[in-house]
């Protein structure tokens, strides 16, 4: 179901003194599944649907006032002006990944059958042994629930981590180096979150296909479908350079990191088990039904919120994630939404909510604050 929407408007670097958008107020939010894509659709393309693809919508032109309206839609409480601290000390990952894995142990049951034959002259007996092997999971396992998934329990936020990235350059080799360097930064913040929730972690694959037609375990997609996507079937973030449309976005690494953070957010959903549960519920409701589309929006807006959480930990750690990067990330969120989907299929959320959930994650940095499954309908519209 990957749509293609107009591109975000060209972004001019804001002045150094430009304040952040007002952060959102504190928002209190009280089966076999189909494999899914989670792509970011390309700019200026007609929206199309393929199988069970879930995308990040792109639309053009949103003034900062749109963000303010989004906050008013979420709550009427007074705004705070500071980013949430991570609440956790800096985390240094091991040299290799995965950091947390699921393993298994086997038990063997032996059944013996004895057959006896006799005649008038002699008797004999024979034994046949049948071995049955049972596999018992060991270690953290995904939990196939949504709103009550352990990922959302307690005060669980991303760790502070100092992320140092290469300078962004708009060419394929540099983009690959940039995103490859970013992956350990995302793991350093998110692995402890899953550990505290007793959920498994495995490193996602990164793929940087060339051209404008890309194959994956979830099927084939073109740049007319989506510029980047997450495929849960092979746990891979696909980031083809042709799909980034750098000619529209420009040299603004905060926007590209926001895209990467969103797709990595889908990976966290997949590891927790909530993604599979959500897709099963969407399938049961009918992907094109009003209920199915709302579930899709809850999934996508939650990935936005998770993306904002990563920026909170990285901003507190300083390094490459400075104020300007954060401003680019926040603006990018409010420039995206599905109001203008050409086929009218609204599966991602309007831009005021798309930006507000991203900022919710950034300013609150707690997984329960990203529990879109408990949010009122107007917050995921």
PyMOL commands that set and color helices and strands:
alter all, ss='L'
color gray80, all
select helices_A, chain A and resi 64-74+150-152+172-196+241-244+246-249+253-272+274-285+290-317+323-334+351-364+367-370+372-374+377-380
alter helices_A, ss='H'
color red, helices_A
select strands_A, chain A and resi 37-40+53-56+103-118+123-138+205-207+213-216+219-222+228-231+236-239
alter strands_A, ss='S'
color yellow, strands_A
deselect
rebuild
show_as cartoon
